[in-house]
Structure formats: C-alpha cells, structure tokens
Amino acid sequence: MTALPASGATEIVWLNPSWFGYPVASWQPVTWWPYSLAKHASSPVEGLYLHWYSSANTLISSSMQSDSTRPLVAKAPGNAAFVRPAVRLKATGFFTLGLSVLALGDTAADLLAAGASLPVGEGSPSFSITAYRNVATPENGYYRDIALDLVEVTSNAVG
C-alpha cells in the first residue's frame, strides 16, 4: 500500500469466491484472525472486523476489535446470512497477508495455546467425492436430498 485516504486508514476485505460472503447461521460464534499480518513486526493493523450481512446482501452490523494480537470472536446477529472478514490498516508499506483463520465457533483458546500451530486448511480440507446421491424429496419435488461421501486426501503418494 503506497498511500492512505484522507481518513488515515483503509480496509482490506476477504471475499468468498462463490457467495456474497462466508455463510453463517444466526447466533453462531465466528473466529477471525489474520495471524501473519497481525503478528508482523511493525503491524499496520488498526482493527479486525467481521461485517455481518443479511440474505439480501445488506449490511446489518459490524464487530470490531483493536487488539490484533488475539483472534476476534463474535456471534452472528439473529438475521445474519453472511460474514465478510476485514482488517483496517493504518500505515503504508508492503505487508504480507500470509496466514489467516476464519472459523465457525470460538477457536481462540486453541489458536492461542502454547505451541499451537495454525490449522492449515482447517474448514476446507482436501476431499475426494467417492459417492453422490441426488433424490427428490417424497411428495415435494421442489426439495432434494443430496448426499456426498467424502474421503479426506492426506497424500497423493501412490503405494
């Protein structure tokens, strides 16, 4: 980042590649921590944010925390359908975004535990679909029962 707006800070928002935001359920706790950026020696982070949106993609509210050395844990509002995690930066320079964690539930204690390592790929492990079923719900063809059998792939080594 080479310049800041007149407000003195700018915001970087993580976007979901498929949906408006990351899906959440009402009152569900969510943990957000852009670990590498927050732990940077000269951390430019002014605050961590979780922006809550309705199913109509309208902003409901935001949860904020200025202490970037700890994960932000907040509960989704009652009418939230999506969340967009963000950081507000207060300095110019080149910063590595690096590792970050967005997890359903309160995982702060696990992330802060002595000797803890960040969960690489947690929430989106490598799976292979081994079976698929798609059946109309009896008496109501509008709804479908879909089932996937998944196997977690831990290595691509043969033998």
N, C-alpha and C positions, 0 to 999 in steps of 0.2 A: 504494500500500500504506500503510495507516494504522497498522498495529500488527504487531509481530513476536511469534511464540510465545516461550515461556519459553527455548527453546534459543538464541534470539538470531538465528536465520536461518530463512528459508523458501525453498522451492524452486518454481520455475515449470518445468513440463514441456511441451514441444511435442508435441502428439498428431497422429497421422495421421488424416485424416477417414474413411479406408476400412478400415484394418487396425489391429491392436493396436499396432503401432509401424511404423517405416520398415523395409522388408525389407533384409536384408544377407545376405551369404554368409560362411561360416566363413573366418577369417583375412584377410578383406578389410579394408584400411585405410579409415577414415572420418574426414572432417574436419568439425569443428563449430566455428562461431564466430558468436555473436550480436553482430555487429560494432557496431551502433548503441548497444546497451545497454552493451557493454564499453568503448566509447570515450567514453561520457558523461563530462562534466567532473567530476562527483562520482559516479563509478561505484559502484553499490551491490553489484557482483558480488563474491561471496566465492569462487566457483569455477564452472568449467564442467564439465559431466558428460555422459557417454554411458552410459546404463543399457542393458545387454545382456540380452535375453530369449530364451528357448527357443521352439520352435514350440508348446509347451504354454502359452505366455504366463507362464512363471515366471522371475523374476529370476535371472540367472546370476551377474553381477558388474557392477561399475561402473568406468569410467575417469574420473579426475578431474584437473583442473589448476587451480591457484590463480591463475596469470598470465592474466588475461583480455585482455591486450593482444596476445596471439598466439593463433592457432587451436589447438584441441585436436585432435591426430591420434592415433588409437588403432586397433589391429587388433581385429576382432570375434573373440571366443573361438570355439573349434572347434565348439561346438554352438549358436551364436547363430543366430537366425532374424530377430530384430527388434532395433532400437535405438530408444531414446527419448532425444532430447537434452534437456538441462535446464540451468538456472542456479540457483545458490543465492544469494539476496540477503541482505545484512546490514544494510540501512538502510530506514527508512520514507521515503515521499515519492512523488512522481509521476514516473515514468520512462517514456520512450518505448521500446517494444520495438524498433521500427524494423527495419532490415535485418539478416538473419542468413543464414548459409550452412551447409547440411548437404550434404556432397558425398561421393560414393563415391570412394575414392582419396585420396592425400596431395596436397592442393592448397594447402598452407600457403605454400610459396615463391611461388606465383603470387599469392596474396592479399596477401602482404607486400611484393611487388616495388614499387620506387619508381614512383609514378604509376599503380599498378594501380587499376582500378575493380572494385567488386564485381560478380560476374556476375548481372545481373538476370534472374531466371527460369531460371538455369542448372539443368539437370536436369529442368525441366518447361517447355520452350519451347512456344509456341503452335503446335499441329499441326492439320492438317485431314486426315482419313482419306479417301483417294481410291480405295482398293480394299480389299476384305475377302474372305478365303478361310477356310473352316472345313471341314476334311475329316477323316473318321475315319482313324486310323492303320490301314494294311492288317493284317488278321488280329487286330486288337485294337481293338474299338470303344470301349473304355474311355478310350483316349487320343485326342486330336485334334491335328491340325496346324492352327494358326491363324496367318495371315499378315495383316499390315496394311501397306498402302502409305501412307506419311505424307509430307506436304508441309509444311515449316515456313512459317508465315504471319508475314511481317515487316511487312506493312502492309495495311490494309483499304481503301486508296485505289483507286478504280476508274480504269482507263485507264492 
